[in-house]
């Protein structure tokens, strides 16, 4: 049995590092100044302050270092590094331009183009696992063309945000899928929830949400004024048409099929990387210099850039995991969960509603980056779910779907601010773009709302609820 970590003032003093980190993160979110370096700094400062309340400093740092090197955290970090490479290779292969070519060939306009923007954004997010990358890329290419073709500005923006959320939910390579699965531990055997099976289990509800949202985008997606300038839209889109880019959907499909069938996620991604490189080179979508190149002593390319893009969030994850380790070692986590169990949670349904509510609250408070909200709330989801013997798959799926709701449409959230920043930078080039306010997408990002409601219904009704059984 592990030795308990004692704090001056009781076990709840173990919350101090976490509270300092959360306070700074929430403040940054509300003042539209989300910065990963500052969040990392807040976590480090929180840990240093927490040390002052530990009765045994050596034991305190043993717990912190144990958290930094935990299998949960290191697994997620290694996955992110591999995914960073994989996603950047796909981007280098012009997968977006392939989707644009398809939309032109299908002669879409108005509401149809809005629906296409939703579908293509979802496909890109599923392929790359990057919600932020989807928003920045798709808004730059699809938004101006959609306005010219008669799409409703706010609903078109909501379609791009919604597509990013679908990808976050459905892609085995997304931050959301990785964190949700790798933080939910088995209690009757070693290990954590496997990513592929958790994605497979939530596939029906995500697809249902996707279909409902797609219908809404098709019905409501037109501005009602017809196309402003179809010729100009065609000219704009012609700059971004590379049909061969669609071939890079092949590695995406392979990775998804392998992972949902229970294959090791690292092996799945390795196969995806090899296939993507082979397709890119054979079809002339990129050359070897796109993977790695050295010019004037500077190294660039999909491999170094992919790894570099994941470093800060990886460091932040390890710091938050170490703070979670403090909560466990001090007995604080058990005390919180016991209080919830005795006072609020009486049934498995109560546990699921508590998890759903906590994730929603964290998503609202830390909307700047939903990945960070996911990381912060995951230890509580893990502990609460274990008390009711909820299977790690079930816990992971409630976490994954709920966290992809409010952060994708709140006015101060990172997704909306990223979208608006991109559109603002295009105003000089495309003077016809309408002005959008941060509040315009609250009710036009249909998918995040739909998946939030569907998840609540699942928690209340118990549909699909599974439990972890003790091994015989």
N, C-alpha and C positions, 0 to 999 in steps of 0.2 A: 504493500500500500504506500502510495506517495505521501511524503511529508507535507503537511499543510503549511502554506505560506502565511505568516501572521503579520498583521498591520496594526500600527498604533491607531486606535479609534475603531477597530473592528474590521471585518472582512469587506464591508462596503467601501472602505478607503481604496480598495483595488480598482474602483471605478474612476478614480481621479485622472489617470492618463487618458482613459477613454473619453471622459467628459471634456477634458481640455481639447482633445483632438476633434470631437464632435462639435464643440462650440465654435472653434475656428473655422471648421469646414462649413457649418451652417451659415456663419457670418459671410464667408467668401461667396457662398451661393447666392445669398440675398443681395449682395452688393455687386453682383455680376463680375466677380474677380476670381473665379475658380482657377487655382494654380496648383499643380501637383507638387511642385517643389515646396510651396508654402505648407501644403498639407503634410508632406513628409516631415518638414521642420516642426510642425505642430505635434506630430506623433512623437518625435524624438524628445521635444521639450516636455511633453506629457509624461513620458517614461522617466525622464530625469527627475521631474517633480514627484512622481509617485514613489521614487526611491527614498525620498525623505521620510516617508511614512512607514517604510518597511522596517520591521524589527530586526531582521537579519539581511544585511545588504548583499552578502554572498549568495544567499538562497534566492533573493530577488533577481539577481542577474543570471543565476542558473536557469530560472524559469523563463526570463526574457530570451536568453540564447537558445533554450530548448524550443521556444515558439518560433524563433527565426529559422531554425533548422528543421522544423516539423515537416513531416511528409505531406500534410495537407497544403501548406504554403509552397513548398518547393515543387510539388507536382504542378500546381497552377502556374507557377513562374516558368517552369520548363515548357509547359504547353503554350504559354503566351509567346515565348521566344520562337518556338517552331511555327506557330500560327502567324507571327509577324512576317516571317520569311514567306510562308505560303500565300498569305494575302497580298503581299507586295508583288509576288510573281504573277498572280492573276491580274492585278492592276496593270502591270507592265505589258500584259498580253492583250490589252484593248477589249476586255469583256464588255465594258460599257458601250463602246462604239458598235459592238455587235448587236446589242440590244436596241440602240438607236436606229441602226439599219433596219431591224425588224419592224419597228414602229412606223418607219417611213413606208416600207413595203406594204404594210397593212392599211395605209392611208387613213390614219386616225386623226380625229379632231374633237375639240370640245370635251364632252363628258367621256368619250371613248379614250381620249389621250390622257385624261386625269386617271382613269382606271389603269391605263398602260403604265403611267408613272408609278402608281402604287405597286403593280405587279413587277415591273422592272427593278424598282428600288428594293423590293423584297428579295428578288433573285440575286441582285448584287450583294445584299447584306448576307444572304445565306451562303453565297460563294466565298466572301471574304471574312465574314464574322465580325465586321466593323460597322456599328451603327453610325458613329460619327463620320467615318469614311464615306459611308453611303450618302449621308445628308450633304456633305460638302461636294461630293462628286456629282450626284444626281441633280442637285439644285442648280449647279453651274450649267449643265447641259440641257436638262429637260424643262426647267421652269420658264426661261424666256420663250422657248418654242411653244410651250403650252399656253402661255398668255396670248401669243399671236394666233393660235388655233382656236381660241374661244373658251379656254378652261377658266373656271372660277379661281381667282388668285388665292384666296384663303384656303379653299378646298384642295387645290393643287399642292399647296405647301403642306397641308395636312396629309395628303397622299404620300408625299416623300417621307415625312416623319413616320407615318404609319408603316410604310415599307421597311424602314430601318428597324422598327420595333418587331415586325414579323421575323426578320432575319435574326435579331437578337434572341428571339424565342426558339427558333427552329434550327439554327445552324449549330451543329456539334462543335464548331470552332469559335463560337462567340464567347466574349467575356462572361456574359450572363450564364451560358450553359456550363462553362468551366467552373465558375465560382459556386453556382448553385449545387452542382454535383460534388465537387471535391471538398466542400465544407460540411457535407451531411454524412456523418459517420454511422456505421453499423454499431450496435451495442452488444450483439451476441456473437460477433466475430470481428476479426480485424478488417480494416479497409473502409473505403468511402463509396458512395453511390457511383456507379459507372456512368459515364457521360452518354454513350450511345443508347442504352436502354431507357434512361430518363427522358431523352429526347423522343424516343419511339413512343413512350407512354403518354406524353403530352401532345403528340402529333394530332390526334382527333380534335381536341379542344382548340388548338391553334388553327387548324384548317377550318373548323367551324367559324371561328372568329374572323379568319381571312375572308371566307365567303360572304359573311354578313357585311363586313366592311367594304368588300368589292362591290356588292350590290348598292350600298349607300353612295360610294364614289361614282358609280355609273349613273345613278338616278339624279344625284345632286351636283355632279362635277362640272356642269357647263355654266358659263357666265350668263347665258341667256341672250347674248348679243351676237352670236355667231363668230366666225373667225375674223380677226382684225386684218391679217395679211398672210394668207396661206403661202403666197410666193416667198415672202421674207422668211417665214417659218421653215419652208423647205430649204432655202438657201442656208439658213443658220444650221439646220440639222445635217446638211450635206458635208459640213466640215468634220462631222463626228460619225462617219459611217465606215466601219471595217467589218464586213460580214463574217470574216474568218474568226473574229473575236469570240463568236458564239461557240466555237470548238472548246473554249476553256470552261464551258459548263460541264464538259465530260469529267474532268477531275473532281469537280464539285459533287456531281452525282455519285461518283465512285466513293468519295470520302463519306458521304451521308449513308450510302447503302452498307458500307463496311462497318461503320460505327454503330448504326442502329441494330445491326446483327451481332453486336457484342464483341467485335474485334478490338484489340488494343488501340486506343486513340492515337498513340504515337506512331504505331505501324500504319494506321489509316492515313495520317497526315504525310508520312514518308512516301507512301504510294502516290498520294495526291500531288506532292511536290515533283516527284519523278515524272509522272504523267504530264503535269502542266509544263514542265521544262521541255519534255519531248515534243509536245504539241506546238509550243511556242517556237521552237527551233525549226521543226519540220515545215510548218506553215509560214515561216518568216514573220511571225508576230513580234519577235525580238531576237537579238543575238546575245552571245555570252556576256557582252559588256553591260547588258541590262541587269544581269545578275550580280556582277561585281566588276568594277573598273577602278583604275588608279590614274589620276591626272594631277600633275603638279603636287604630288605627295598627298593628295586628298582621295580617300577611298569612298566610293559611292556604289549604289546598285541595290537591287531588291533584297539581297541577303544582309548587308550591313545596315541598310535603312530599316528593314523589317525588325531586326533585333533592337536597334536604337530606339525605335518608336515604342517599344514595350518596356524599356528599362525603368522609367520612373514609376509607372503603375505597378511594376513587379516589386520594387523596393517598398512602395506604400503598402502593398498587400502583406508582405512579411512583417512590417511593423504592426499593422492592425491584428494580424494573427498572434503576434507576441503579446499584445495587450489582452486579447481574448484568453490567452494562456494564463495570464495573471488572474482573471476572473474565475477560472476553473481551479487553479492551485490554491487560491485564498478561500474557496468555499462560497464566494459571492454569487457565482452563477447558480449553484445549487439552492442558495437561499432565495434568490429571485424567483426561480422556477417553482420551488416549494410553495412560496407565497402565492404565486399565480395559480398553482394547482389547488391549494386549499381554499383560496378566496374567489377565484374567477373561473378557472378551468375545472370542470367536473367530468367531462366526457371527451372522447376523441374529436367530436364536432367542436367542442369548446377550444380544444388545442388548435385545431385548424383555423378557426375564426380568430384566435389570438395571434397566430402566425400571420395570417392575412392582414390583420389590423396593424401589427408591428411593421411589417414590410411596407404597407401603404404609408404609414407615418414616416418611416425612414426615407422612403422615396420622395415624399413631399418636402421634408426638411433638407435633404441632400440631393436636390434635383439637378445640381450643377453637373454631376457625373454619376449616372445611375450605377456604374461599376463600383464606385466608392460606397454608395448606399447599400449595395448588395454585399460587399465585403463586411461592412459594419454590422448589419443585422443578422448575417448568417450564423454566428455563434449562438444567438438567442433562439433562432429557428431550430438549430440542431438540438439544443438542450430541451426546449419545450416539446418538440416532436418525440424525443426519446422517452419522455415521461408517459406518453400514451402509446408507446410502441409503434408509432407511425413509421412506416417503411421509409428509408432514406430517399427512395425514388419519389414518394409522395411529397415529402418535405421539400425536396429539390424542385419539384414542379410547381408547387404553390409559390415558392420563392421566385422562381424564374419568370412565371407569367405575371405575378403581381408587380414585380419590380419594373416591368416593361410597360407600365401604365402612366402614372402621373409625370415622371421625369421627361416623358416625350412630348408633353404639351404645356406644361406650366410656363408662364411668361418669363420666369427667372431661371428656368432650366437650361442646362448646357445645350441640349438639342435645338431648342427654339433660338437661342442666342447665336449658335453656330449657323443656322439657316439664315437668320436675318443679317448676320455679318457678311455672308456670302452674297446675298441678294443686294445688299448695300454697295458692295464693291463692284457690282455689275451695272449700277445705275448710270454711270458715265458712258458706258458702251451701249446699253439698251435703254434709251430714254423713255420707251413705252412701258417699262415695268411700273406697276402701280405701287403705291406706298402700303406697306404692311406693318401693323402694330404687333407687338409681342403677344397681345391678348387675342389676336384674330384666330389663332389656331387652337384655342382651348376646346372648342366644340367641333372643329373640323378634322382633327386627327382621330378618325373614327375607330381605328383598330385598337389603340391603347384603351379607350373607353370600353369597347366590346369585350376585350380579353379580361379586363378588370371585373366586369359584371359576371362574365362566365365563370371566372375563378371563384367569386363569392358564392355563386349558385352551387358550384361543386363542393365547396366547404360546408354549406348549409345542408345540402341533400346527401352528402357522403358518396356521391357518384364517383366510382373509380378509386375509392379509398382502399388502401392495402396496408397491412401491418407486417412488422418484422416478427418472424417466429423464432423461438428459441431453438437452437440446434440440438438435435437429439443425441 
